[in-house]
Amino acid sequence: MRPHIICHMGTSIDGRLHPSRFTKAASGIPADVLRSHYERIHDGFDADGWIIGRVTMNEMAKGTERHFANPPKLPREAHFSSRNGRKLAIGIDPSGRVHFGKDNVGGDHAVAVLGEQVSDSHLAELREDGASYIFAGPKGDDLPGAMAQLASLFGARTLLLEGGGGINGAFLKHGLIDEFSTLIFPAVDGVAGSQSIVDYHGPDGDRPGAGQSLRLTHCETLEGGMVWLRHAVERAPG
């Protein structure tokens, strides 16, 4: 068993990821109203936690790397620090490059998803921070196994997957997304090559969504002209 995973993202009308690149809101539409919808809906899901990739987590955690001269040899098995009933802030970090500096991100308990090749020094740093961690196989790419651990070890039933595009693409490829929640800004990026909200990195010709279909379950126009879509992911016919 694994958690129910909702990919919750904001995008321009051309599917791009970074709001800093979007055209400005039209006259009379406050930008903060548009931005507020994302967190309001995030909170409304009342999920057990959220998942992001290494780059975004490093930007949010803002910790500093610390070196341990003679770290203890530690088994490559899950480590639990005190959660105290908090939601989970889960970072997919196969090579152990995220530095938390504390046991939380925005008040939610920090959990690192690692590859087994990470150094003992990094594990010692995470333990000193009070963060928890699990392992996703030797290379850190066993996402199905990691999600199963989050369910069985942390009791996670629902998690929000909140990108970048590369992480979202990897989850799609593994068939781990159960639902898409997409907020479409009344804005456009317009530049070829800009990262999209699902941006799979794989061999040419690979189709990460193969065998999956989307069924629209909700469509709502929000204040300021933002559109909220929800799609359930189903097995494709045939």
N, C-alpha and C positions, 0 to 999 in steps of 0.2 A: 504494500500500500504506500501511496505517496500523497502529498497535499494536493488539493485543488489549486491550480495555478492560473491566475488572471494576469494577462499582460496589459498593464495600465499605462497608457502613453498619451502624450500630447504631440500634435503634428500640425504642420502647415497643410494647405489644400493639396500640395504636391508631395505629401508624404515625408517631408524632411523632419529632422530631429531637433535641431538647435534653435531655440527661440531667439537667440541673439542675432540670427540671420534673417528673421522674418520681417516682412514689411510692417510698418507701424499700424496701430489700430486706427480705424476711420474716425473722423471728427465726431466728438461727443461720446465716444466709447472709451472709458477709462481702462488703461492697460492692466491696472491692478485687479479690476473685476474679472478680466479674462484669466489672469494668472491664478486667482483664488479658486476657480472651479476645480482645478486639478487636486489640490490638497483636500478640499471639501469632499470630493467624491472618494479620494483615497481613504479618508477617515470613515466615510460611510460604509465601506466594505467591511470594516471591523475585522480585518485579517489578522493572523497571528504574527505577521512580519512582512518584510519586503526584501527583494533581491536586486542587486545591481552588480556591475562588473568592476574590475580592478581599478580602471582609470577613474571612474566616477567615485568609487568608494575612497580612493586616496584623496581626492579633492574634498570630500565631505569630512573624512576623519581628521585630516590635518595633523597627524602624528609625525614624530621624528624617529628615524631609524636609530636603534641602539645596538651596540655590539657587545656580546658576552664572550670573554676570553676563553673560558673553559666551561661551556654549557654542558649540562648533563645529557647523556644519551637517552633519548626518549623514544618509546614505542610509537609507531605510526598508527595510533588509535584515537578515537574521539576524546576530547577533553572538555569538561563542563566546568565553567565558573558560575558564580552565583547570578542567577537571572532575576530573582526577586519579582517574578510575575510580569516582567516587561515584555513588550513585543520584540521580535528578532530583527536586527539589521544585518542582513546576510551579504557578504561580499565574496564573489567568485574570484579566487586569487590563486591559480595553480602554482605559481612560482614563488609565492610568499613575499610580495613586494608592497603590500598595504601595511601601513604603520598607524595604529589607532591611538596610542598614547593614553588610553583610558578604556573603560569597559563598555562604552556606549557610543552610539552615533545619534545625535539628536534626541537623546534620552532612551533610545531602544538598545537592547543588549547586543553587543557586537559578536558576530559569528563569522569566522573565516572558513571558506571551503578551499582546501589546499590539495596540492599534489604531494605524494609521498617523498619526493626528492627534496623538499624544502629543508633548510638547515636546522640543526638543533638550536642554533642561536636565535633564529626567528621564532621557533616554538617557545623558547624561554622568554622572549620579548612579549609574546601574546599572553603567556601565563602571568607575567608580571603586570601587564595591563589589566588583567581580570577578564580578558576576552575568552570566548569559547572557540573551539575549532573542530572540524571534521575533515576526513580525507575522502577525495573522489578518485581513488585509484592512483597508480604510479605517476601518471602525468596530470592528474587533476581534471580530467575530461570525462569522468564517469558521472555525468549529471543525473541520470536516473538513479544510480546508487546513492548519490548525495541527497537527492530529494527524499528517497526512502528513509534515510537516516534522520532527516529533519522531522519526518512524521513519527518514526518509532522512538527516537531519543529525546526530542523536544516537544512532542505532542502537537506539531503543526498540522492543522487541518486545511487552512487556506492561506496562501501566500500571494503577494503581489509582485510580479516581475516587472521591473521598471527601467530596463535597458541600461546602457547603450544598445545600438543596433546589432552589434556582433553577438552579444550575450543573448539577445532576443532571438536572433537567427539560429544559434546553437540549440536553444530550447525548442524552437520549432522543428528543427531537424530531428531531434530526439523524440518528438511527439509528446512533449511535456506541457504544452499550453492547452488549457481547457476552455479558455475564454479570452477574447480581446475586449478591452474597454478603451475606446479611442476618442480623444477629445480633439476635434478639428478646429484649429484657430481660423478666424477669418483673415488669413494672411497667406503669403506665398514666399518661398525662398527663391526658386527659379534658376539656381545655378547647377549645371550638370556636375555630377560626381559628389554632391553634398550627401552626407550620411543620412540614410533613411531610418525609420523606427524599427524596421526589421532588415538587417544587413548581413546576410549569411556569408561567411568566408569558407569556401569549399572548392572542390575541383570543378572545372568548367563542365557545364551541362548538368550538374547536380541540381535537383529540385527539392529543397528542404521541406516544402509543403506538400509533397506528393503523398497521396493517400488520405488527405485531410480536406474537409470542406467546411465552409463557414455558413452559419444560419443566423440571420439578423434577429435579435431578440428585443432590441430597444433602440429607439431613435428619438432624440429630444433636442430642441433648440433652447439653448441657455441664454441668460442675459448677455448682451453684447454681441450676439450672433454666433457664438460658439455652438458647434453641433456635437452631441455626445452619442456615439454609437456603441452598442454592445453586440458581439457576435459569439455564439457558442461554436466550439470546434467539434466537428463530428467526423466519423470515418467516411471517406468519400464513397459514393455509390459504385458498386461493381468492383 
